[in-house]
């Protein structure tokens, strides 16, 4: 399992390495959010194993980017994040 790292996101978003701690914090939040909204009793590894690692990582990227740049809409995350989150939930529930 290869979860996206802060170094990868920093490079993709062209951020300064001084932002690493903040990006790591946002990644941890995104992971916790995805897992807790998919299955409160599951672990990160279980959710990734029952879904798709690429989609999981893209959801993390999307959430981190939204939070970092302040693009979180009043009603929550943007449409891209919501589509990815719904895909993860559907794959997870379909894998049971």
Residue pairs with C-beta under 8 A, 6 or more apart in sequence:
1 45
1 48
1 49
1 53
2 53
2 57
3 27
3 31
3 44
3 48
3 53
3 56
3 57
3 60
4 27
4 57
4 60
4 61
5 27
6 20
6 23
6 24
6 27
7 20
9 15
9 23
9 27
9 61
9 64
9 65
10 16
10 17
10 19
10 20
10 23
12 61
13 65
13 68
15 23
15 68
19 68
22 68
23 64
23 68
26 63
26 64
26 67
26 68
27 60
27 64
29 63
29 67
30 59
30 60
30 63
30 64
30 67
31 44
31 60
33 63
34 47
34 56
34 59
34 60
34 63
34 85
34 88
35 42
35 43
35 44
35 47
37 85
37 89
38 47
38 51
38 88
38 89
38 92
39 46
39 47
39 92
42 92
47 56
47 88
47 92
48 56
50 91
50 92
50 95
50 96
51 87
51 88
51 91
51 92
51 95
52 87
52 88
52 91
55 84
55 87
55 88
55 91
56 88
58 84
59 81
59 84
59 85
59 88
62 77
62 78
62 80
62 81
62 84
63 77
63 81
65 71
66 72
66 77
66 78
66 81
71 78
72 78
76 82
77 85
